[in-house]
Amino acid sequence: MPQEFGAWSTVRNRFRQWRDAGVFEVLLEGLTAETAKRGEIDLSLVSIDSTTARAHHDMAGMHLGEDVLGALEKAAVEAEKAESKGAASMARGRPT
């Protein structure tokens, strides 16, 4: 642990306090909503591999706001359209 972060026990305690207060969940939801609003979210980069990244059982009930879900669904549809458009162009022999 780098010395500028303080004692490891302080860092651990702070992490647990922030985790229990929901700080990380709020940050993730805020970042997701902001990138979705800007149209900068790329769902092709999302990857979950349960063999290497196991979610804590508390995360099984994660709730997203309707605006975030709507923005994610819209981004997924747009990504699928762009992908199919690119595939159609490649089939005609023209890259996009």
N, C-alpha and C positions, 0 to 999 in steps of 0.2 A: 504494500500500500504506500503510495507516495506520501511523504511527510506533510506536504501542504494540505492534505485532507484531514489530518489529525489522527488520533488514535483509532485503530481498527474497530474498537468497541463503540466509539462515537459514531463512526460511519455506519456500522451495522444498526445501531439504535435509530439513527436518522432515517436510514432506508426503511426499516420496519414501520416507523411512524408515518412516513410518506405513503408506504404501501397500504397501511391500515386506514389512512385518511382518504385513499382513492386518488392521490395526486397523479400517479402514473396513468391511470385510466382516463382521467380528465385531459391530461396532456395528449395522449394518443387519440382520443376522440376529437380534440380540438385540431390537431394536425391533420387528421383524416378529413374533417369537415372543410378546413381551409384549402387543402389541395384539391378536393373534389369541387369546391366552389370555383376555383381558378381553372379547373379542367386539366390539372397537372397530375392527376392520379393515374398510375399505370398498373392495372391489376395483373398484367402479365408478369410483374416482378414479385407478386405475392407467392410465397412458398411456405408450406407447413409440412414438416417431416417429423412425424411422431417418434421416429427412432432416435432423433437427435434433439428435438425440442419439445419436451413434454410440458403441457400446461398444468398448472396447479388446479386442483378440483374446484377451487373458488371461481376460476375463470369459466367454467362450464356454463354459468348463468349470465355471462356478459350481456349487457343491454346497450344497444345503440339507439340514438334518437331517430325519429322518422326522417328528419332532414338528411342525416348522414346515410341512412339506408337508401333513401331515394337517390342521393348523389352517387353512391357506389353502384347502384343498379344502372343508372344512366351512363356512368363511365364504362361499365361492362358492356352495355349494348353498343356504345360508340366504338369501343375497342373491337368488338366482333365485326361491326360494319367495316371498319378500316381494314381489318385483317382479311375479310372476304373480298373487299374491293382490291386489295393488293394481290390476292390469289387470282382473281379474275384477270387483272392486268398481266400477270406473269403467264397465264394460260394463253393470252393473245400474243405473247412474245414481247410485251412492253413492261419494263419495270416501272413502278410508281415513283 
